[in-house]
Every structure is written in C-alpha cells, then in structure tokens.
Amino acid sequence: MHDWTSLSHVQWDCKYHVVFVPKYREKKLYGKFRSRVGEILRDLCCQRGVE
C-alpha cells in the first residue's frame, strides 16, 4: 500500500533518490569517505523514519 498524501484536488507519493558525487573524483578521497558517508546517510534516514 502506498503512503499517499493528498489535498482536495491532488494526490502524491514522494520518493527521493540521493546521489553523492564529490567535486573532485579522486579515488583515494572517494574510497576513504565512501563508507563513512554511507553510515551518516543511513543514520539520518533512520532518524527521520525513511526507508
């Protein structure tokens, strides 16, 4: 079942897709922070109740 939000004239089901793209795609920088950024984003999603 969808979690539809509605007003008198419209219904919607919002979804978000987050993509992390560092300004400079250096492998050493990206590889080093990739797991940490993933942890932070997962924690934020859990705090907000987002799947």
PDB file of N, H, CA, C and O in Angstrom:
ATOM      1  N   MET A   1       0.839  -1.181   0.000  1.00  0.00           N
ATOM      2  CA  MET A   1       0.000   0.000   0.000  1.00  0.00           C
ATOM      3  C   MET A   1       0.880   1.239   0.000  1.00  0.00           C
ATOM      4  O   MET A   1       1.879   1.295   0.717  1.00  0.00           O
ATOM      5  N   HIS A   2       0.524   2.200  -0.777  1.00  0.00           N
ATOM      6  H   HIS A   2      -0.288   2.154  -1.359  1.00  0.00           H
ATOM      7  CA  HIS A   2       1.278   3.449  -0.857  1.00  0.00           C
ATOM      8  C   HIS A   2       0.883   4.385   0.280  1.00  0.00           C
ATOM      9  O   HIS A   2      -0.248   4.352   0.765  1.00  0.00           O
ATOM     10  N   ASP A   3       1.822   5.207   0.690  1.00  0.00           N
ATOM     11  H   ASP A   3       2.740   5.233   0.297  1.00  0.00           H
ATOM     12  CA  ASP A   3       1.542   6.254   1.667  1.00  0.00           C
ATOM     13  C   ASP A   3       1.249   7.532   0.901  1.00  0.00           C
ATOM     14  O   ASP A   3       2.095   8.420   0.809  1.00  0.00           O
ATOM     15  N   TRP A   4       0.061   7.617   0.361  1.00  0.00           N
ATOM     16  H   TRP A   4      -0.627   6.895   0.436  1.00  0.00           H
ATOM     17  CA  TRP A   4      -0.317   8.771  -0.441  1.00  0.00           C
ATOM     18  C   TRP A   4      -0.632   9.953   0.464  1.00  0.00           C
ATOM     19  O   TRP A   4      -1.255   9.799   1.515  1.00  0.00           O
ATOM     20  N   THR A   5      -0.201  11.117   0.049  1.00  0.00           N
ATOM     21  H   THR A   5       0.305  11.243  -0.805  1.00  0.00           H
ATOM     22  CA  THR A   5      -0.568  12.371   0.690  1.00  0.00           C
ATOM     23  C   THR A   5      -1.526  13.067  -0.254  1.00  0.00           C
ATOM     24  O   THR A   5      -1.362  12.996  -1.472  1.00  0.00           O
ATOM     25  N   SER A   6      -2.524  13.738   0.296  1.00  0.00           N
ATOM     26  H   SER A   6      -2.657  13.795   1.285  1.00  0.00           H
ATOM     27  CA  SER A   6      -3.496  14.338  -0.616  1.00  0.00           C
ATOM     28  C   SER A   6      -4.003  15.678  -0.103  1.00  0.00           C
ATOM     29  O   SER A   6      -3.977  15.978   1.090  1.00  0.00           O
ATOM     30  N   LEU A   7      -4.455  16.449  -1.044  1.00  0.00           N
ATOM     31  H   LEU A   7      -4.476  16.206  -2.014  1.00  0.00           H
ATOM     32  CA  LEU A   7      -5.197  17.677  -0.805  1.00  0.00           C
ATOM     33  C   LEU A   7      -6.534  17.512  -1.510  1.00  0.00           C
ATOM     34  O   LEU A   7      -6.832  16.426  -2.008  1.00  0.00           O
ATOM     35  N   SER A   8      -7.329  18.540  -1.564  1.00  0.00           N
ATOM     36  H   SER A   8      -7.087  19.422  -1.159  1.00  0.00           H
ATOM     37  CA  SER A   8      -8.662  18.407  -2.151  1.00  0.00           C
ATOM     38  C   SER A   8      -8.634  18.099  -3.644  1.00  0.00           C
ATOM     39  O   SER A   8      -9.598  17.545  -4.171  1.00  0.00           O
ATOM     40  N   HIS A   9      -7.558  18.443  -4.332  1.00  0.00           N
ATOM     41  H   HIS A   9      -6.774  18.894  -3.903  1.00  0.00           H
ATOM     42  CA  HIS A   9      -7.541  18.276  -5.780  1.00  0.00           C
ATOM     43  C   HIS A   9      -6.359  17.460  -6.305  1.00  0.00           C
ATOM     44  O   HIS A   9      -6.197  17.330  -7.519  1.00  0.00           O
ATOM     45  N   VAL A  10      -5.534  16.911  -5.419  1.00  0.00           N
ATOM     46  H   VAL A  10      -5.665  17.016  -4.433  1.00  0.00           H
ATOM     47  CA  VAL A  10      -4.356  16.191  -5.892  1.00  0.00           C
ATOM     48  C   VAL A  10      -3.898  15.159  -4.860  1.00  0.00           C
ATOM     49  O   VAL A  10      -4.088  15.336  -3.657  1.00  0.00           O
ATOM     50  N   GLN A  11      -3.284  14.068  -5.361  1.00  0.00           N
ATOM     51  H   GLN A  11      -3.129  13.925  -6.338  1.00  0.00           H
ATOM     52  CA  GLN A  11      -2.652  13.063  -4.507  1.00  0.00           C
ATOM     53  C   GLN A  11      -1.224  12.877  -4.969  1.00  0.00           C
ATOM     54  O   GLN A  11      -0.936  13.014  -6.158  1.00  0.00           O
ATOM     55  N   TRP A  12      -0.313  12.563  -4.040  1.00  0.00           N
ATOM     56  H   TRP A  12      -0.546  12.452  -3.074  1.00  0.00           H
ATOM     57  CA  TRP A  12       1.063  12.312  -4.433  1.00  0.00           C
ATOM     58  C   TRP A  12       1.728  11.341  -3.481  1.00  0.00           C
ATOM     59  O   TRP A  12       1.305  11.173  -2.337  1.00  0.00           O
ATOM     60  N   ASP A  13       2.770  10.710  -3.974  1.00  0.00           N
ATOM     61  H   ASP A  13       3.112  10.846  -4.904  1.00  0.00           H
ATOM     62  CA  ASP A  13       3.583   9.768  -3.206  1.00  0.00           C
ATOM     63  C   ASP A  13       5.032  10.133  -3.496  1.00  0.00           C
ATOM     64  O   ASP A  13       5.575   9.727  -4.523  1.00  0.00           O
ATOM     65  N   CYS A  14       5.661  10.887  -2.615  1.00  0.00           N
ATOM     66  H   CYS A  14       5.220  11.217  -1.781  1.00  0.00           H
ATOM     67  CA  CYS A  14       7.021  11.402  -2.856  1.00  0.00           C
ATOM     68  C   CYS A  14       8.079  10.351  -2.557  1.00  0.00           C
ATOM     69  O   CYS A  14       8.003   9.653  -1.546  1.00  0.00           O
ATOM     70  N   LYS A  15       9.041  10.244  -3.420  1.00  0.00           N
ATOM     71  H   LYS A  15       9.102  10.811  -4.242  1.00  0.00           H
ATOM     72  CA  LYS A  15      10.207   9.378  -3.246  1.00  0.00           C
ATOM     73  C   LYS A  15      11.445  10.202  -3.541  1.00  0.00           C
ATOM     74  O   LYS A  15      11.416  11.095  -4.388  1.00  0.00           O
ATOM     75  N   TYR A  16      12.527   9.906  -2.849  1.00  0.00           N
ATOM     76  H   TYR A  16      12.551   9.181  -2.161  1.00  0.00           H
ATOM     77  CA  TYR A  16      13.780  10.624  -3.061  1.00  0.00           C
ATOM     78  C   TYR A  16      14.879   9.639  -3.403  1.00  0.00           C
ATOM     79  O   TYR A  16      14.891   8.512  -2.908  1.00  0.00           O
ATOM     80  N   HIS A  17      15.789  10.060  -4.238  1.00  0.00           N
ATOM     81  H   HIS A  17      15.779  10.976  -4.640  1.00  0.00           H
ATOM     82  CA  HIS A  17      16.964   9.277  -4.597  1.00  0.00           C
ATOM     83  C   HIS A  17      18.170  10.193  -4.413  1.00  0.00           C
ATOM     84  O   HIS A  17      18.303  11.200  -5.109  1.00  0.00           O
ATOM     85  N   VAL A  18      19.052   9.839  -3.470  1.00  0.00           N
ATOM     86  H   VAL A  18      18.944   9.021  -2.904  1.00  0.00           H
ATOM     87  CA  VAL A  18      20.199  10.683  -3.150  1.00  0.00           C
ATOM     88  C   VAL A  18      21.440  10.104  -3.808  1.00  0.00           C
ATOM     89  O   VAL A  18      21.729   8.915  -3.671  1.00  0.00           O
ATOM     90  N   VAL A  19      22.165  10.946  -4.518  1.00  0.00           N
ATOM     91  H   VAL A  19      21.930  11.912  -4.629  1.00  0.00           H
ATOM     92  CA  VAL A  19      23.407  10.531  -5.167  1.00  0.00           C
ATOM     93  C   VAL A  19      24.526  11.416  -4.646  1.00  0.00           C
ATOM     94  O   VAL A  19      24.447  12.642  -4.722  1.00  0.00           O
ATOM     95  N   PHE A  20      25.564  10.790  -4.117  1.00  0.00           N
ATOM     96  H   PHE A  20      25.628   9.794  -4.055  1.00  0.00           H
ATOM     97  CA  PHE A  20      26.717  11.525  -3.609  1.00  0.00           C
ATOM     98  C   PHE A  20      27.778  11.570  -4.701  1.00  0.00           C
ATOM     99  O   PHE A  20      28.278  10.531  -5.132  1.00  0.00           O
ATOM    100  N   VAL A  21      28.118  12.771  -5.145  1.00  0.00           N
ATOM    101  H   VAL A  21      27.712  13.615  -4.794  1.00  0.00           H
ATOM    102  CA  VAL A  21      29.147  12.954  -6.170  1.00  0.00           C
ATOM    103  C   VAL A  21      30.125  14.009  -5.665  1.00  0.00           C
ATOM    104  O   VAL A  21      29.795  15.194  -5.624  1.00  0.00           O
ATOM    105  N   PRO A  22      31.327  13.583  -5.280  1.00  0.00           N
ATOM    106  CA  PRO A  22      32.302  14.570  -4.821  1.00  0.00           C
ATOM    107  C   PRO A  22      32.747  15.476  -5.967  1.00  0.00           C
ATOM    108  O   PRO A  22      32.734  15.077  -7.131  1.00  0.00           O
ATOM    109  N   LYS A  23      33.134  16.687  -5.623  1.00  0.00           N
ATOM    110  H   LYS A  23      33.144  17.012  -4.678  1.00  0.00           H
ATOM    111  CA  LYS A  23      33.546  17.652  -6.634  1.00  0.00           C
ATOM    112  C   LYS A  23      34.742  17.132  -7.431  1.00  0.00           C
ATOM    113  O   LYS A  23      34.769  17.230  -8.658  1.00  0.00           O
ATOM    114  N   TYR A  24      35.723  16.584  -6.730  1.00  0.00           N
ATOM    115  H   TYR A  24      35.701  16.504  -5.733  1.00  0.00           H
ATOM    116  CA  TYR A  24      36.902  16.019  -7.386  1.00  0.00           C
ATOM    117  C   TYR A  24      36.862  14.517  -7.165  1.00  0.00           C
ATOM    118  O   TYR A  24      36.958  14.056  -6.028  1.00  0.00           O
ATOM    119  N   ARG A  25      36.725  13.761  -8.223  1.00  0.00           N
ATOM    120  H   ARG A  25      36.647  14.136  -9.147  1.00  0.00           H
ATOM    121  CA  ARG A  25      36.543  12.315  -8.112  1.00  0.00           C
ATOM    122  C   ARG A  25      37.872  11.577  -7.983  1.00  0.00           C
ATOM    123  O   ARG A  25      38.175  10.697  -8.789  1.00  0.00           O
ATOM    124  N   GLU A  26      38.646  11.923  -6.996  1.00  0.00           N
ATOM    125  H   GLU A  26      38.399  12.638  -6.342  1.00  0.00           H
ATOM    126  CA  GLU A  26      39.892  11.211  -6.752  1.00  0.00           C
ATOM    127  C   GLU A  26      39.557   9.924  -6.014  1.00  0.00           C
ATOM    128  O   GLU A  26      38.824   9.945  -5.025  1.00  0.00           O
ATOM    129  N   LYS A  27      40.095   8.798  -6.492  1.00  0.00           N
ATOM    130  H   LYS A  27      40.691   8.781  -7.295  1.00  0.00           H
ATOM    131  CA  LYS A  27      39.747   7.514  -5.906  1.00  0.00           C
ATOM    132  C   LYS A  27      40.153   7.424  -4.442  1.00  0.00           C
ATOM    133  O   LYS A  27      39.426   6.839  -3.639  1.00  0.00           O
ATOM    134  N   LYS A  28      41.294   7.990  -4.080  1.00  0.00           N
ATOM    135  H   LYS A  28      41.884   8.465  -4.732  1.00  0.00           H
ATOM    136  CA  LYS A  28      41.713   7.897  -2.679  1.00  0.00           C
ATOM    137  C   LYS A  28      40.751   8.657  -1.770  1.00  0.00           C
ATOM    138  O   LYS A  28      40.455   8.201  -0.665  1.00  0.00           O
ATOM    139  N   LEU A  29      40.267   9.799  -2.219  1.00  0.00           N
ATOM    140  H   LEU A  29      40.509  10.170  -3.116  1.00  0.00           H
ATOM    141  CA  LEU A  29      39.324  10.574  -1.423  1.00  0.00           C
ATOM    142  C   LEU A  29      37.966   9.884  -1.382  1.00  0.00           C
ATOM    143  O   LEU A  29      37.368   9.749  -0.315  1.00  0.00           O
ATOM    144  N   TYR A  30      37.484   9.453  -2.528  1.00  0.00           N
ATOM    145  H   TYR A  30      37.970   9.562  -3.395  1.00  0.00           H
ATOM    146  CA  TYR A  30      36.167   8.830  -2.598  1.00  0.00           C
ATOM    147  C   TYR A  30      36.144   7.524  -1.821  1.00  0.00           C
ATOM    148  O   TYR A  30      35.212   7.276  -1.055  1.00  0.00           O
ATOM    149  N   GLY A  31      37.150   6.693  -2.007  1.00  0.00           N
ATOM    150  H   GLY A  31      37.906   6.894  -2.629  1.00  0.00           H
ATOM    151  CA  GLY A  31      37.191   5.415  -1.313  1.00  0.00           C
ATOM    152  C   GLY A  31      37.293   5.570   0.187  1.00  0.00           C
ATOM    153  O   GLY A  31      36.718   4.784   0.939  1.00  0.00           O
ATOM    154  N   LYS A  32      38.017   6.575   0.621  1.00  0.00           N
ATOM    155  H   LYS A  32      38.484   7.214   0.009  1.00  0.00           H
ATOM    156  CA  LYS A  32      38.242   6.802   2.046  1.00  0.00           C
ATOM    157  C   LYS A  32      36.954   7.210   2.755  1.00  0.00           C
ATOM    158  O   LYS A  32      36.688   6.748   3.864  1.00  0.00           O
ATOM    159  N   PHE A  33      36.166   8.058   2.137  1.00  0.00           N
ATOM    160  H   PHE A  33      36.383   8.433   1.235  1.00  0.00           H
ATOM    161  CA  PHE A  33      34.979   8.592   2.784  1.00  0.00           C
ATOM    162  C   PHE A  33      33.683   7.898   2.388  1.00  0.00           C
ATOM    163  O   PHE A  33      32.632   8.185   2.961  1.00  0.00           O
ATOM    164  N   ARG A  34      33.738   6.995   1.425  1.00  0.00           N
ATOM    165  H   ARG A  34      34.592   6.761   0.960  1.00  0.00           H
ATOM    166  CA  ARG A  34      32.512   6.372   0.923  1.00  0.00           C
ATOM    167  C   ARG A  34      31.741   5.647   2.019  1.00  0.00           C
ATOM    168  O   ARG A  34      30.532   5.837   2.156  1.00  0.00           O
ATOM    169  N   SER A  35      32.426   4.825   2.795  1.00  0.00           N
ATOM    170  H   SER A  35      33.408   4.671   2.684  1.00  0.00           H
ATOM    171  CA  SER A  35      31.723   4.077   3.831  1.00  0.00           C
ATOM    172  C   SER A  35      31.198   4.998   4.928  1.00  0.00           C
ATOM    173  O   SER A  35      30.101   4.781   5.442  1.00  0.00           O
ATOM    174  N   ARG A  36      31.961   6.012   5.289  1.00  0.00           N
ATOM    175  H   ARG A  36      32.852   6.188   4.871  1.00  0.00           H
ATOM    176  CA  ARG A  36      31.524   6.941   6.342  1.00  0.00           C
ATOM    177  C   ARG A  36      30.306   7.756   5.894  1.00  0.00           C
ATOM    178  O   ARG A  36      29.368   7.947   6.668  1.00  0.00           O
ATOM    179  N   VAL A  37      30.322   8.227   4.665  1.00  0.00           N
ATOM    180  H   VAL A  37      31.084   8.072   4.037  1.00  0.00           H
ATOM    181  CA  VAL A  37      29.174   8.982   4.146  1.00  0.00           C
ATOM    182  C   VAL A  37      27.939   8.086   4.114  1.00  0.00           C
ATOM    183  O   VAL A  37      26.837   8.530   4.437  1.00  0.00           O
ATOM    184  N   GLY A  38      28.124   6.830   3.725  1.00  0.00           N
ATOM    185  H   GLY A  38      29.019   6.470   3.463  1.00  0.00           H
ATOM    186  CA  GLY A  38      27.007   5.883   3.723  1.00  0.00           C
ATOM    187  C   GLY A  38      26.423   5.687   5.113  1.00  0.00           C
ATOM    188  O   GLY A  38      25.203   5.651   5.274  1.00  0.00           O
ATOM    189  N   GLU A  39      27.288   5.560   6.124  1.00  0.00           N
ATOM    190  H   GLU A  39      28.279   5.589   5.994  1.00  0.00           H
ATOM    191  CA  GLU A  39      26.822   5.410   7.502  1.00  0.00           C
ATOM    192  C   GLU A  39      26.027   6.635   7.948  1.00  0.00           C
ATOM    193  O   GLU A  39      24.965   6.509   8.558  1.00  0.00           O
ATOM    194  N   ILE A  40      26.546   7.807   7.641  1.00  0.00           N
ATOM    195  H   ILE A  40      27.408   7.910   7.145  1.00  0.00           H
ATOM    196  CA  ILE A  40      25.875   9.047   8.037  1.00  0.00           C
ATOM    197  C   ILE A  40      24.501   9.149   7.380  1.00  0.00           C
ATOM    198  O   ILE A  40      23.521   9.489   8.043  1.00  0.00           O
ATOM    199  N   LEU A  41      24.422   8.856   6.081  1.00  0.00           N
ATOM    200  H   LEU A  41      25.218   8.580   5.542  1.00  0.00           H
ATOM    201  CA  LEU A  41      23.135   8.930   5.379  1.00  0.00           C
ATOM    202  C   LEU A  41      22.143   7.906   5.920  1.00  0.00           C
ATOM    203  O   LEU A  41      20.960   8.211   6.070  1.00  0.00           O
ATOM    204  N   ARG A  42      22.619   6.682   6.218  1.00  0.00           N
ATOM    205  H   ARG A  42      23.580   6.434   6.096  1.00  0.00           H
ATOM    206  CA  ARG A  42      21.729   5.669   6.789  1.00  0.00           C
ATOM    207  C   ARG A  42      21.218   6.091   8.163  1.00  0.00           C
ATOM    208  O   ARG A  42      20.043   5.900   8.475  1.00  0.00           O
ATOM    209  N   ASP A  43      22.103   6.667   8.991  1.00  0.00           N
ATOM    210  H   ASP A  43      23.058   6.822   8.738  1.00  0.00           H
ATOM    211  CA  ASP A  43      21.687   7.146  10.313  1.00  0.00           C
ATOM    212  C   ASP A  43      20.637   8.251  10.197  1.00  0.00           C
ATOM    213  O   ASP A  43      19.645   8.251  10.926  1.00  0.00           O
ATOM    214  N   LEU A  44      20.859   9.188   9.281  1.00  0.00           N
ATOM    215  H   LEU A  44      21.665   9.188   8.688  1.00  0.00           H
ATOM    216  CA  LEU A  44      19.885  10.263   9.082  1.00  0.00           C
ATOM    217  C   LEU A  44      18.531   9.712   8.635  1.00  0.00           C
ATOM    218  O   LEU A  44      17.483  10.167   9.092  1.00  0.00           O
ATOM    219  N   CYS A  45      18.567   8.730   7.741  1.00  0.00           N
ATOM    220  H   CYS A  45      19.418   8.360   7.370  1.00  0.00           H
ATOM    221  CA  CYS A  45      17.319   8.124   7.272  1.00  0.00           C
ATOM    222  C   CYS A  45      16.588   7.423   8.412  1.00  0.00           C
ATOM    223  O   CYS A  45      15.365   7.517   8.516  1.00  0.00           O
ATOM    224  N   CYS A  46      17.326   6.725   9.264  1.00  0.00           N
ATOM    225  H   CYS A  46      18.319   6.648   9.179  1.00  0.00           H
ATOM    226  CA  CYS A  46      16.698   6.055  10.407  1.00  0.00           C
ATOM    227  C   CYS A  46      16.085   7.068  11.364  1.00  0.00           C
ATOM    228  O   CYS A  46      14.991   6.846  11.883  1.00  0.00           O
ATOM    229  N   GLN A  47      16.770   8.164  11.600  1.00  0.00           N
ATOM    230  H   GLN A  47      17.659   8.345  11.178  1.00  0.00           H
ATOM    231  CA  GLN A  47      16.253   9.201  12.499  1.00  0.00           C
ATOM    232  C   GLN A  47      14.973   9.825  11.957  1.00  0.00           C
ATOM    233  O   GLN A  47      14.075  10.177  12.722  1.00  0.00           O
ATOM    234  N   ARG A  48      14.893   9.960  10.637  1.00  0.00           N
ATOM    235  H   ARG A  48      15.622   9.674  10.016  1.00  0.00           H
ATOM    236  CA  ARG A  48      13.722  10.584  10.007  1.00  0.00           C
ATOM    237  C   ARG A  48      12.623   9.586   9.663  1.00  0.00           C
ATOM    238  O   ARG A  48      11.539   9.981   9.235  1.00  0.00           O
ATOM    239  N   GLY A  49      12.898   8.284   9.849  1.00  0.00           N
ATOM    240  H   GLY A  49      13.779   7.964  10.197  1.00  0.00           H
ATOM    241  CA  GLY A  49      11.896   7.272   9.533  1.00  0.00           C
ATOM    242  C   GLY A  49      11.761   7.004   8.051  1.00  0.00           C
ATOM    243  O   GLY A  49      10.681   6.656   7.575  1.00  0.00           O
ATOM    244  N   VAL A  50      12.860   7.167   7.312  1.00  0.00           N
ATOM    245  H   VAL A  50      13.738   7.450   7.699  1.00  0.00           H
ATOM    246  CA  VAL A  50      12.865   6.963   5.862  1.00  0.00           C
ATOM    247  C   VAL A  50      13.440   5.587   5.563  1.00  0.00           C
ATOM    248  O   VAL A  50      14.428   5.179   6.173  1.00  0.00           O
ATOM    249  N   GLU A  51      12.823   4.867   4.622  1.00  0.00           N
ATOM    250  H   GLU A  51      12.020   5.198   4.126  1.00  0.00           H
ATOM    251  CA  GLU A  51      13.357   3.558   4.218  1.00  0.00           C
ATOM    252  C   GLU A  51      14.493   3.723   3.261  1.00  0.00           C
ATOM    253  O   GLU A  51      15.069   2.732   2.811  1.00  0.00           O
TER     254      GLU A  51
END
